[in-house]
Amino acid sequence: MIANVLNHQSTTDRLTCLYQEKFGANARIFYAPGRVNLIGEHTDYNDGFVMPAAIGFYTWVAAGLRQDRRLNAYSDRYDEMISLSLDELSGPPRQHWSDFVRGVAATLQQAGHNPAGADLVIHGEVPFGAGLSSSASLEIAVALALTCLSGVAPSRLELVKLCQRAEHEYVGTRCGIMDQFVASFGAAGHALMLDCRSLEYRLLSVPPDLRLVVCNSMVRHELASGEYNLRRGDCETGVRLLQPHLPGIGALRDVEIQDLERYEPVLPERVYRRCRHVITENQRVLKAARALESEDADLFGQLMYQSHASLRGDYEVSCKELDLLVDLASSSPGVHGARMTGGGFGGCTVNLVRADFAAEFQTRIAHAYRQETGIVPAVYICEPAQGAQAWPDEGGIQI
């Protein structure tokens, strides 16, 4: 904990200096975490269950008010400044990082939470393109900065929904709500069990003798974004074709595996497999929650392996690099389970590892993966982290 505070202080000191350099003024600082999803992949946009945890990689935003209606944002990741008018935020996705900033400001405005003009400096720690939700981290951090600066106070849940809408309408990714939700509601030392239909959640303590080790494959296949939307379309097709036979269903969340098997003939083979993944994955999340509550790490790990097999075979969002990382983990000492995490087609695996084996595993898997692929992976030993807030904690300000 002390090390984290010192690291944060170092980051905020650098960010304060950069803001002074760019805008010549003092700033308030806000941050929101990335996340790793322990289990429950591609279930969120099907009204299902997910179990993410926030992790200690953050998007930081230094922010100060302007006297006009302009929104200026500098990204140190891209070394680029953009300038937007708060009166001219509409338009389709532009395939540029500023879409996230524009979208958050626009959806706040549409909801009646009119943001004031502001200058922003954005610093991202969340590995980009790794499936650790750098986008939701950015959205939530910007939303927190703009609302706090402007003196408006939407509820945490409303802000989460607005950020999800920003990604749908201004970025063009039809994401579920999980990433924005855990970026806001995550808690140190806990996974978050979320019902994506009711948005009810509960925090589940992660035993202190376990670590979440994230292995970044360092590959990102170009088809990821388009394929994500295609998978969502397949799920919607499945629901539409099943509805005449299962009156009352609104999403795959409502379908039992026995019903899916009974009506397999009415579905195209590919759509059937997509539906089978989602339905069985929901059941795995529920079982995983019970396993975590009873501190049964072995059962939790078995469910992680089953999840990966389903994502690889039925949902077809894995790739050879992710499969290799899971295979390497399965034969490593101290590992309870492993699976791909995130949208797929590259990015990361998450591994549930005994704390006393975590450093050895980090070294072992990095060496073995490099031997097989020639790629040097990034391997992060993580613990569940706190959700979005101001720095330092301004009297409990938190979305």
N, C-alpha and C positions, 0 to 999 in steps of 0.2 A: 504493500500500500504506500509506504514512504517513497519507494522508487517510482511508483506511478505519479505521485504528486510532484516529485522533482522533475520527471520527464515532462509533465504538463506545464510546469512553470517555465522550463526551458523553451517549450514550443510557444507558449503565449508571449514570452519575452521577445522571441524572434518575430512573431506575428505583429506585435505592437510596434516594433522598429520598422517593419515593412509598411505598415499602415501609415506611420509618420512619413516615411519616404514617399509614398504614393499620393497621400492626401493632406499631409501637413497638419494633422489633427490627432486628438486622442480617440480611442475607440473602446467600445464594449465588445466582449468576446463570448461567443457561444459555440457549442460543439455537440455533435451527434455521432453515435457509433455506427460502424458496420456490424454485420451479423454473420453468424454461421448457423445453418439450419441442421439441427441434429437428426431430425427425421420428419417426413411429411413433405415430400417434394412434388410440386405441380398439383397439389391438392387445394391450395388457397383459393384459386380462381374457380374452383368447383364447389365452393361452400363447405370445404372440408376442414380437417384438423392439421395443425402444424406445431412444431416444437423448436423454435429458434432460440438462440441466445445472443445477446449483444456481446461484442468482443472489443478489446482495447485498441482498436484502430479507429480514428475519428476523422471527420471533416470539421475543420475549425473555420469559423467566420468572424473576422473582426469587422465591426460595423459602426457607422456614425451617421447622424442625420444630416440631410441637406436642406436648404431653404427653398429649393425648387422641386419640380416633379420629375426629376431624373433619377434613374437607378444606374449607378456605375459599379461595375464589379471587375476586380482583377483576380485572375487565377494564377497562382505561382506554378502550378503543374504545367500550364500551357504558356506561361509568361505572356499573357494576353489580357488586355483591358477591353471591356465592352461597355457601351453606354446605351441605355434604353429610356424611352419616354414612358411614364406610367399611363399616358393617354393613348399609346400606340403599341399595345402588347399583343394584339390578336394576330392570327396567322397560323399556318400549319407548321409542323416540325421542320426545322432548318438543318437538322443533323449537325448541331453544334452544341458545345457544352453550355452555352448561354440559354438553351431551351429550358433547362432545369430552373434557372433563376427567373427567366421570363414567365414560365408556367406557374411557379409558386406565387409570384406577384400577381399574375392575372387571376388565378383562382381565388386568392384572398380578396381581390377587388370585387370579383363577381359575387362573392358571398357577403359583401357588405363590410368587410374588415379592411377598409381602405388604407393601404400602406403609404407611409410618407416617403418622400425622396430619401435616398440613402447612398452612401459609399460603402462598398464591401471589399474586403480582401479575403480570398478563399484559399485555404491550405488543406489539401487532402492527404491523409495517411492511409486510407483504405486502398489496398492494391486494386488498381483499375483493371477491369475485365476479368477478374478472378472469381466472380460469382459470390462476392462477399458484401454485395449491396452498397457499393460506393454511391450509386444514384440516389437511393432513399436517404442515405446519410447526408448527402448534399442538400436534398430537398428539405429535410427536417431541420437541419442547421440553419438554412436560409430562412425558412418559415419562422423559426424561433427568433432569429435576429430581427426580421422585419416587424413582427407583431410586438415584440418587447420595445423596440425603438419607437414604434408608432403609438404605443399606449393602448393597443387593442388586445383583447384577451379571449379568443375562441377557446373552447375546451380542448384538452389534449386529443380527444377522439375526433373532434371536428377537424383539427389541424391535420391529423393523420389522413382522414378521408380527402381533404383538399389536396394534400401532396400526392396521393394516389391519382386523383383526377388530373393533376398537373402532368403526371407522367403519361397518362392515357392520351390527353388531348394535345399536349405541347411537345412531348418527346416521341409519342407514337408507339409506346410499348404498353400493351394491355396487361399490366402486371396485376397480381392479387394485392391484398392489403398487408400481407405478413411483414414485408421489409420495413415499411413506414411504421407499422405498429410496434415492432420490437425496438426500432431506433428510438422511439419515444418512451415505451413502457418497460424496457428491459431493466433488470436489476442485478447488481453485483452478486455473484455466487449462485445465480439461479438461471435455469432454463424457463421459457415461457410457453405454456400450453395454451394455444389459442383456437377457439372455435370461430372459423372465418365467416360463419353465417350470423351468429348472434353477437359476435365480437366479445363474448365473455371469455375471460382468461384466468388462469391461475399460475402462480409462480411455483416452480418445483426446484427444491434445493439440489444442487449438484454436489455429491460428496467431495470433501476437500482433498481426498486422496486420489482424485481423478483429474486429468487434464484433457482439454480439447486441443488436439494437435492438428493444425490445418496445413495441408501439403498443397502448395500451388504448383500445378503441372507446368506453368509458364507457357501454355499453349492456349490459343483462343481461336477456334475455327470460325470462319467468316459467316457461316450459315446460321449462327446461333440466334440472332434477333428474329429473322424471318421464320425459322423453324419453331420458335417459341409461340408465335401467333398461330401457326398452323396446328400445333398441338392443342391449343385452346379451341380452335375451330373444330377439330376432331371430337373433342369432348362435348361441345355444343351440338354437333351432329348426332352423337350417341344419345343424348338426352331427347332430342327431337324425335328420333326414330323409336325410342323406347316409350315415349309418353302415351301413344295409343294403347299400348299393352299394360302400362303401369300408370293409370290415371293419378294425377296429383303430384308426380315427381317434378321438382323444379330444377334439380341439379344432380350430378352423380352422387352427391352426398346422400341422396334419398334412396339409392339403389343398393340392394343386397347382392352379394356375389351369386347366390342361388338364382336370383331373378335374372341377372346378366347371363348366366349360363343357360337358363331356360330359353331366353330370347336371342341367343347368339345368332340364329339364322337370319334375323332381320337386320343385322349389322354387317357392313363391310368388314373384312377380316382385320384391316388395320385399325378401324375405329373400335372394334371389339377389344383389341389388345390395349389400346389407349385407355378405354374405360376400365378394363381389368386392373391396370396399374393403379388408377386413382382409387378404386373401391378397396382393393387390398391394402393400399398404402394408408388409407384412413384407419383401417383396423390395426395396422402396425403402430400407428401413432398412439392409439388408445392403449394398446398393450405396453408400449414403451413408457407411457406415463405411469402405469402401475408398476413397471419394473424399476423406474427411478424412485418412486415413492417407497418401495421396499428395498432400495439399494442393491438391486440385483443387476450388477454391471454386466454379467455374462449374458443374461437374457436380453438386455438392452443391445448389447453388441451383436447378438444373433439377428435381431430385428434390423439392425443397420445393414448387415450383409444381405439379408433378404430384400431390403429396400433397393440396394444397389443392383441386385440381379434383375429386379423388376424394371428399374429405370433403364438398364442396359437392353433387356430383351423386349419388354412390352412397350415402353415409352420411347425407346431408341434415342436417348439424349446423352448417352455416355460416348466415350471415344477410347481409342486404344491406350492413350496415356493415362486416363483416369482408371481404366481397368487394370493397368499395370500397377498403379499406386495401391489400389485396393488389394491386389494379389500379393504384393510385397508386404503390406501391413498384416495380412492374414497369417503370415508365417513368422512374424516378429514377436519376441517375448514382451509380455506386459500389455499387449493390445487386446482389448475386449471386442472391438468392432470397428468397421470402416465403411465408408460409402462416399460416392460423389455428393457434392452439395451445390446448390444453386441451379441455374437454368440448364447447365450442361454444355456439351460440345467443347470441353476444355474447362479451365478454371481449376477448382480445388476439390480435394477430398477432405472429409472430417474424420478424425480417428479418436476413439475413446481409449485413453491410455492411462495406465497407472502412473501416478506422479513420480514414483521412484524409478520408472523406466523411460520417462519422457525425453530426457536429454540423450540417452542412448538410442532411442528410437529416431530422434531427430537426425542424428549422425548416420545411423544405419540406412534409413530410407533414402536420404539424400544421396549417399554413395551408390546404393543399388540402382536408383532411378537414373543417375548420371551414367552408370556403366551400361545400362540397357538402351538409353536414348541419346546420350551425348548432351542432354539438357541439364543444366544445374537448376534444381527446383528451389523455391523458397519454402522453408518449413517453419511454422510459427507455433510456439507453445502458448496456449491461451487459457484464460479463465473467464467465466461469464462476467460482463462488465455492466456499468450503469448506463441508463438511457440518457437522452439529450438534456442538457442543462446549460446555464450560464456559468462562466468562469470569472472569478471564483463564484461559488454559490451565493447568489444575490438574495439572501433571505428566503431561500426555498423556491425561487423562480424556476419552474420546470414545466414544459408542455405536457 
